[in-house]
Amino acid sequence: MTTVDPSKPYDPDNIFAKILRGEVPCNKVYEDDHAFAFHDINPQAPVHILVIPKGEYVSWDDFSAKASDAEMAGFVKAVGHVAREQGLPVRGYRLLANIGRNGGQEVPHLHVHLFGGGPLGPMLAG
Ligand code: 5GP
């Protein structure tokens, strides 16, 4: 799959924008004013959930530069809430955000991967 070009503006037709609008189905786990969470279609761990902000941000870089304090607080709280709701803090889990080409980001709407449910191995493979 093609990786995200960080110089391009937000594309409202990206797959996660379509999921947010309800145009593409997903296995939803959580939603509030600022965030939406759903299971990854191709899980890389026993639990693999994606948490996305509702605002139009390409990446963590874009979000951290432009989002309001309320959006940032809401998103961070939602990530923690989803992890607790899934029982992940008990044995531990991992957060990951890929950014741009070197990060291997494929979908140009900020998403935090939440991995858990078992030992996750080394931080980086390959
Ligand atoms: P990235 O490489 O951009 O950090 O991760 C994109 C993630 O989105 C991948 O783990 C991929 O499996 C997931 N993904 C791509 N398309 C869809 C989709 O249509 N539905 C869901 N639930 N996940 C998707």
Boltz pocket constraint, residues with backbone or C-beta under 6 A from the ligand:
constraints:
  - pocket:
      binder: B
      contacts: [[A, 15], [A, 24], [A, 25], [A, 26], [A, 27], [A, 38], [A, 39], [A, 40], [A, 41], [A, 42], [A, 43], [A, 97], [A, 98], [A, 103], [A, 104], [A, 105], [A, 106], [A, 107], [A, 108], [A, 111]]
      max_distance: 6.0
